[in-house]
């Protein structure tokens, strides 16, 4: 095996490890919010998500671009055997992360009350303060993850992410439940749940530090002269700042969404702060379910970029077009039934997972978000295709336009008495429909052999509509004889069987399409797809 093949295998192996860990983390994260929402109730869940919105915004600003810049710079120096340069880049980056982490933690701790009040949720301040140390831990972790990734070692990042998810799940749920049992209010219990996030960051950081110093001796092993710290910082900033600006669009929009929606409910509709936070908490419970389908796109998007890039490197433009079309077709096969299922069974699913929430609000939001989840999945696939074709800047502008549209729709609908909080998921739907359509149009124009969209979406859409009707009818028939839990399970089984049969009969996907998925060949063999 030659050196280039070995490097390729290392890269794809590392990408597979990281993709697998991200899938696990996302699923654990989504499932974590279901019992948490039941423990905290609508108001407490609102406090929790308000604190998280502040945290995500500051964390994205602090860490979005710098780990990428660091890993790139270290990878280049390591390839040249410049170990002293590698060590200095790490020290400069670690110092920078420590400063950014300290600043983010200080803002969250000392300005927790003003930040919470700005969101229209003054009682979220304890959760924001508890989250402060987590910002410091995660910023520091980014330095060690960037160093490992610069050496094409994805294992520390993957393992630390899983550690975070598991401890957040166990410690966060335990603290939230115990504090409520002791008689504390929802705001303190929400802070307890956030305590699980902080604990997870601390343990994951300890793991990364141990791994780093175990496998990387501190003494210099080369005689190269490293560049000055000032020059290295400039190089890192030049790479990191554009990435940070692009990655910050979504968390900024999410934060503005929390501020806008809750304040509009209070100022325009006259709700009390507690009622506004409670309604927002109900909406966030629907959001927790809506995020699940997109979790399953991670492994597919991780395969798209290297596969298309490899074709383009070989000047095989037709092959890159076929891969893009196959990826969209497989993505549609997964996303459409998931979104349709969430929409037609919105009420029963909300009742099953969150029986104590405001059923009318959460179910109405879920019906809209179910449709939106389809377009989120399409957007993620399109992002990967555009990135692989060297058009990574386009999705940034499209997401910015979609985010602006979301905030505009929120402003118009949330303050309408007959709509209220239900305007927020409509804004989300408008945002992602707009972004997905713009990206599909862009792919059609900028790729040499663009996908045939009718061939991509029609059969999967037809099968999903029939599946949705079968699931809806199945629930209706079963619910007259069985309880909600068994009826939901039965409806899902009925819908799943109908959909699998239609996928095979209509030949929604081919064996080549499924080869893009992990274990795709086995799935094709099981379903007898040629």
VEXSEBA-99083 format. One line per 3 residues: number of its first residue (from 1); their letters; for each residue x, y, z of C-alpha. Coordinates in steps of 0.001 Angstrom, whole numbers. Layout:
% VEXSEBA-99083
NUM) A) X,Y,Z  ...
This chain:
% VEXSEBA-99083
1) XXX) 0,0,0  1558,3326,-1022  1849,6410,1170
4) XXX) -995,8258,-532  -3361,5319,-12  -2348,5088,3629
7) XXX) -3057,8783,4144  -6395,8424,2388  -7376,5508,4585
10) XXX) -6314,7449,7674  -8451,10384,6602  -11542,8346,5770
13) XXX) -11123,6239,8906  -10876,9377,11021  -13881,10914,9293
16) XXX) -15879,7734,9909  -14946,7720,13612  -15919,11372,13979
19) XXX) -19164,10912,12038  -20116,7916,14179  -19458,9856,17384
22) XXX) -21487,12823,16140  -24448,10536,15401  -24244,9052,18909
25) XXX) -23903,12507,20497  -26820,13960,18557  -29115,11050,19366
28) XXX) -28178,11143,23058  -28659,14922,23047  -32096,14664,21482
31) XXX) -33175,11851,23788  -31778,13718,26804  -34223,16550,26261
34) XXX) -37275,14278,26336  -36994,13135,29979  -35557,16527,30912
37) XXX) -38629,18260,29497  -40859,15975,31554  -38861,16593,34740
40) XXX) -38627,20378,34419  -42086,21115,33004  -42760,23822,30439
43) XXX) -41459,26747,32512  -38289,24990,33656  -37604,23743,30142
46) XXX) -37969,27329,28941  -35353,28482,31502  -33019,25681,30391
49) XXX) -33253,26551,26680  -32871,30265,27300  -29585,29656,29146
52) XXX) -28462,27309,26386  -29141,29924,23681  -26765,32383,25387
55) XXX) -24170,29658,25893  -24296,28472,22266  -23909,32017,20963
58) XXX) -20843,32824,23068  -19334,29389,22473  -19737,29621,18704
61) XXX) -18102,33040,18628  -15227,31721,20765  -14587,28327,19193
64) XXX) -16124,27989,15725  -13126,28899,13590  -10052,28645,15800
67) XXX) -9919,24812,16113  -10110,24527,12316  -7358,27138,11880
70) XXX) -5285,25425,14541  -5630,21934,13065  -4773,23240,9582
73) XXX) -1693,25119,10783  -477,22199,12902  -1086,19736,10069
76) XXX) 1047,21840,7693  3889,22211,10209  3750,18530,11126
79) XXX) 3958,17515,7468  7249,19443,7239  8593,17868,10425
82) XXX) 8601,21228,12260  7861,19998,15770  8918,23242,17455
85) XXX) 6485,25119,15217  3748,22610,16112  4377,23115,19819
88) XXX) 4366,26896,19546  1137,26915,17531  -431,24790,20257
91) XXX) 774,27102,23037  -487,30223,21228  -3848,28590,20493
94) XXX) -4219,27250,24035  -3491,30685,25503  -6006,32254,23142
97) XXX) -8651,29687,24066  -8012,30224,27779  -8548,33967,27331
100) XXX) -11685,33499,25204  -13031,30941,27678  -12394,33251,30621
103) XXX) -14101,36156,28831  -17134,34049,27856  -17423,32607,31369
106) XXX) -17146,36084,32926  -19847,37509,30662  -22206,34659,31522
109) XXX) -21513,34811,35257  -21423,38551,35928  -24048,39582,33362
112) XXX) -26392,36622,33828  -29279,38734,35100  -29206,41401,32332
115) XXX) -28853,38693,29666  -31794,36751,31095  -33950,39882,31354
118) XXX) -33119,40747,27732  -34592,37374,26737  -37755,38099,28698
121) XXX) -36909,35412,31256  -35370,36935,34384  -35505,33591,36239
124) XXX) -33075,31989,33772  -30181,33820,35470  -29190,30933,37837
127) XXX) -28940,28538,34890  -26831,31063,32951  -24430,31427,35901
130) XXX) -24030,27662,36285  -23353,27405,32550  -20481,29925,32808
133) XXX) -17777,27410,33773  -18927,25108,31007  -18013,27819,28486
136) XXX) -14494,27917,29939  -14110,24128,29847  -15353,23820,26269
139) XXX) -13110,26619,25007  -10095,24911,26593  -11148,21549,25142
142) XXX) -11122,23053,21658  -7349,23550,21838  -6684,19885,22592
145) XXX) -9192,18735,19971  -7625,21002,17359  -4157,19641,18152
148) XXX) -5297,16030,17777  -7180,16746,14543  -4085,18492,13175
151) XXX) -2354,15122,13507  -5299,13354,11763  -6260,11781,15070
154) XXX) -10031,12030,15469  -10299,9580,18370  -9792,12082,21252
157) XXX) -12437,14395,19785  -14882,11545,19211  -14403,9976,22652
160) XXX) -14606,13330,24467  -17847,14179,22683  -19413,10888,23749
163) XXX) -18177,11430,27334  -19820,14854,27320  -23120,13485,26051
166) XXX) -23292,10591,28517  -22398,12645,31607  -24728,15445,30570
169) XXX) -27498,12889,30267  -26914,11134,33596  -25757,13979,35857
172) XXX) -28060,16622,34353  -31206,14522,34675  -30261,13346,38187
175) XXX) -29611,16889,39452  -32781,18308,37900  -34905,15511,39417
178) XXX) -33241,15712,42853  -33582,19495,43151  -37267,19312,42255
181) XXX) -37719,16530,44816  -36150,18791,47452  -38792,21409,46683
184) XXX) -36758,23949,44710  -38411,25972,41961  -38175,25341,38231
187) XXX) -35405,27922,37797  -33108,26108,40279  -33926,22720,38781
190) XXX) -33076,24092,35339  -29753,25276,36777  -29223,21732,38077
193) XXX) -29762,20346,34590  -27201,22849,33318  -24879,21581,36062
196) XXX) -24780,18301,34166  -23479,20187,31112  -20761,21829,33186
199) XXX) -19767,18518,34798  -19589,16860,31385  -17272,19590,30093
202) XXX) -14964,19205,33087  -14654,15408,32774  -14154,15560,28996
205) XXX) -11440,18202,29463  -9607,16005,31991  -9730,13133,29486
208) XXX) -8319,15313,26684  -5507,16677,28861  -4559,13157,29938
211) XXX) -4586,11883,26356  -2572,14849,25117  294,14593,27570
214) XXX) 279,10807,27439  873,10680,23693  2734,13959,23093
217) XXX) 6054,14420,24925  6762,18049,25788  10421,18116,24739
220) XXX) 11311,19394,21270  12305,16712,18767  13554,18934,15928
223) XXX) 15831,21900,15447  13462,24066,13402  13043,27717,14356
226) XXX) 9351,28442,15058  7651,31629,13937  6863,34337,16467
229) XXX) 3743,34047,18587  2428,37306,17094  2775,35963,13543
232) XXX) 1133,32653,14451  -1782,34496,16071  -2259,36560,12899
235) XXX) -2268,33423,10742  -4779,31717,13036  -7027,34795,13064
238) XXX) -6950,35107,9262  -8281,31560,8936  -10593,31543,11943
241) XXX) -12473,34840,11614  -14278,34080,8294  -15234,30604,9575
244) XXX) -16499,32091,12833  -18582,34712,11051  -20250,32089,8856
247) XXX) -20811,29603,11687  -22310,32252,13963  -25332,32936,11746
250) XXX) -27451,30094,13165  -26693,30620,16909  -27210,34369,16507
253) XXX) -30585,33705,14885  -31491,31198,17614  -30605,33693,20312
256) XXX) -32555,36490,18616  -35460,34059,18246  -35565,33461,22012
259) XXX) -35384,37198,22687  -37936,38143,20043  -40580,35489,20688
262) XXX) -40746,35762,24472  -40680,39547,24477  -43382,39756,21802
265) XXX) -45602,37420,23814  -45257,39752,26792  -45278,43174,25140
268) XXX) -47737,42593,22282  -50066,39968,23743  -49854,40938,27425
271) XXX) -48715,37557,28765  -46889,37405,32074  -43210,36454,32017
274) XXX) -43994,33011,33443  -46686,32336,30828  -44414,33468,27981
277) XXX) -41585,31227,29205  -44027,28332,29641  -45295,28681,26069
280) XXX) -41724,28898,24820  -40901,25745,26805  -43805,23905,25119
283) XXX) -42523,25025,21727  -38995,23830,22586  -40320,20365,23393
286) XXX) -41570,20109,19826  -38166,21391,18671  -36422,18574,20598
289) XXX) -38326,15988,18525  -37977,17909,15263  -34164,17807,15607
292) XXX) -34065,13997,15499  -34361,13396,11693  -31440,15705,10908
295) XXX) -29227,13645,13263  -29347,10792,10775  -28004,12987,7963
298) XXX) -24574,13277,9612  -23135,10013,8297  -24479,10722,4818
301) XXX) -23060,14248,4648  -19715,12930,5955  -19564,10621,2914
304) XXX) -20639,13196,322  -17728,15636,548  -14821,13182,134
307) XXX) -16683,11126,-2489  -17498,14111,-4712  -14088,15702,-4094
310) XXX) -12373,12478,-5176  -14382,12429,-8433  -13571,16065,-9173
313) XXX) -9879,15411,-8502  -10015,12664,-11156  -11844,15051,-13499
316) XXX) -14845,12711,-13317  -17587,15341,-13349  -20267,12870,-14412
319) XXX) -19387,10686,-11436  -19622,13629,-9048  -23077,14433,-10412
322) XXX) -24241,10848,-9913  -23010,10855,-6324  -24822,14133,-5622
325) XXX) -28047,12736,-7065  -27703,9477,-5133  -27040,11365,-1890
328) XXX) -30140,13508,-2342  -32244,10456,-3212  -31108,8514,-128
331) XXX) -31568,11622,2011  -35081,12103,644  -35847,8439,1328
334) XXX) -34966,9013,5001  -36158,12582,5556  -39552,12538,3850
337) XXX) -41129,9665,5824  -39676,11015,9084  -41115,14477,8478
340) XXX) -44487,13173,7273  -44679,10824,10253  -43965,13620,12740
343) XXX) -46642,15746,11083  -49498,13215,10910  -48791,11799,14386
346) XXX) -47806,15102,15993  -50490,15103,18697  -50108,11454,19736
349) XXX) -46288,11697,19803  -46351,14841,21956  -48876,13201,24289
352) XXX) -46670,10112,24531  -43359,11886,25176  -44532,15007,27029
355) XXX) -47895,14237,28674  -47638,17181,31100  -46961,19874,28494
358) XXX) -49441,22236,26851  -50776,19720,24332  -52517,22203,22064
361) XXX) -49436,24413,21660  -46806,21656,21404  -48877,19562,18959
364) XXX) -49590,22526,16684  -45888,23429,16670  -44919,19824,15991
367) XXX) -47181,19579,12931  -45392,22549,11370  -41912,21499,12474
370) XXX) -42435,17999,11061  -42630,19513,7579  -39711,21844,8372
373) XXX) -37507,18874,9350  -37676,17618,5756  -36205,20853,4443
376) XXX) -33550,20938,7167  -32331,17524,5998  -32343,18630,2350
379) XXX) -30428,21772,3324  -27731,19736,5119  -27263,17510,2071
382) XXX) -27122,20511,-253  -24564,22191,2007  -22289,19169,1659
385) XXX) -22720,19032,-2124  -21948,22729,-2549  -18971,22459,-204
388) XXX) -17566,19513,-2167  -17911,21549,-5369  -15937,24450,-3911
391) XXX) -18976,26654,-3247  -18865,26711,548  -19656,30444,737
394) XXX) -23082,30118,-905  -24823,28290,1984  -23664,31020,4376
397) XXX) -25502,33702,2415  -28553,31502,1937  -28774,30730,5664
400) XXX) -28400,34423,6484  -31299,35243,4116  -33409,32434,5577
403) XXX) -32664,33572,9138  -33725,37115,8313  -36953,35744,6825
406) XXX) -37568,33711,9986  -37243,36738,12236  -39538,38749,9947
409) XXX) -42214,36021,9993  -41876,35753,13773  -42431,39478,14138
412) XXX) -45563,39416,12011  -47179,36262,13420  -46168,35927,17085
415) XXX) -47790,39222,18042  -51027,38221,16281  -53433,37083,19044
418) XXX) -54884,34185,17022  -51389,32810,16274  -49038,33678,19135
421) XXX) -46281,31146,19847  -47371,29061,16838  -45834,31741,14640
424) XXX) -42337,30665,15738  -42397,27255,13966  -43923,28907,10902
427) XXX) -40864,31174,10839  -38642,28100,11068  -40502,26432,8202
430) XXX) -40230,29527,5983  -36523,29806,6788  -35575,26270,5790
433) XXX) -37896,26036,2791  -36284,29208,1474  -32734,27995,2166
436) XXX) -33327,24506,713  -34905,25878,-2474  -32092,28418,-2986
439) XXX) -29479,25700,-2503  -31213,23297,-4895  -31301,26066,-7516
442) XXX) -27626,26825,-6857  -26653,23162,-7292  -28541,23117,-10585
445) XXX) -26544,26111,-11805  -23024,25552,-10475  -22494,21791,-10841
448) XXX) -21536,20304,-14222  -24006,17381,-14084  -26773,18488,-11716
451) XXX) -29275,16036,-10211  -32655,15450,-11825  -34930,16636,-9035
454) XXX) -38083,14893,-10227  -36175,11610,-10222  -34764,12428,-6797
457) XXX) -37916,13380,-4925  -41055,12102,-6674  -41056,8414,-5723
460) XXX) -39933,9066,-2135  -42593,11766,-1760  -45318,9502,-3145
463) XXX) -44310,6639,-858  -44171,9007,2142  -47645,10418,1510
466) XXX) -49126,6910,1280  -47170,5912,4402  -48481,8998,6236
469) XXX) -52054,8135,5323  -51552,4541,6501  -50020,5669,9816
472) XXX) -52792,8223,10390  -55508,5665,9619  -53753,3012,11690
475) XXX) -53648,5304,14717  -57297,6204,14269  -58352,2567,14202
478) XXX) -56100,1459,17070  -56850,4407,19375  -60487,3370,19662
481) XXX) -59406,77,21256  -55929,677,22732  -54185,3370,24723
484) XXX) -52089,6129,23163  -48740,4376,23634  -49750,1158,21870
487) XXX) -51640,3089,19215  -48576,5216,18382  -46363,2131,18270
490) XXX) -48872,316,16073  -49238,3286,13720  -45457,3534,13341
493) XXX) -45207,-186,12575  -48017,31,10004  -46497,3094,8378
496) XXX) -43021,1539,8395  -44179,-1666,6717  -46111,249,4065
499) XXX) -43137,2490,3383  -40586,-324,3086  -42868,-2187,661
502) XXX) -43316,957,-1438  -39553,1661,-1451  -38978,-1800,-2946
505) XXX) -41973,-1796,-5317  -41389,1727,-6627  -37598,1251,-6679
508) XXX) -37126,4495,-4795  -33371,3874,-4493  -30807,1624,-6127
511) XXX) -27955,-443,-4702  -25522,2261,-5858  -27504,4873,-3923
514) XXX) -27414,2832,-720  -23666,2278,-1052  -23234,5848,213
517) XXX) -24714,4823,3570  -22939,2856,6287  -23912,-836,5827
520) XXX) -25739,236,2663  -24834,-2926,773  -26328,-5079,3539
523) XXX) -29487,-2940,3564  -29806,-3335,-215  -29355,-7100,96
526) XXX) -31929,-7301,2899  -34483,-5330,870  -33511,-7121,-2357
529) XX) -32730,-3837,-4058  -30653,-4098,-7224
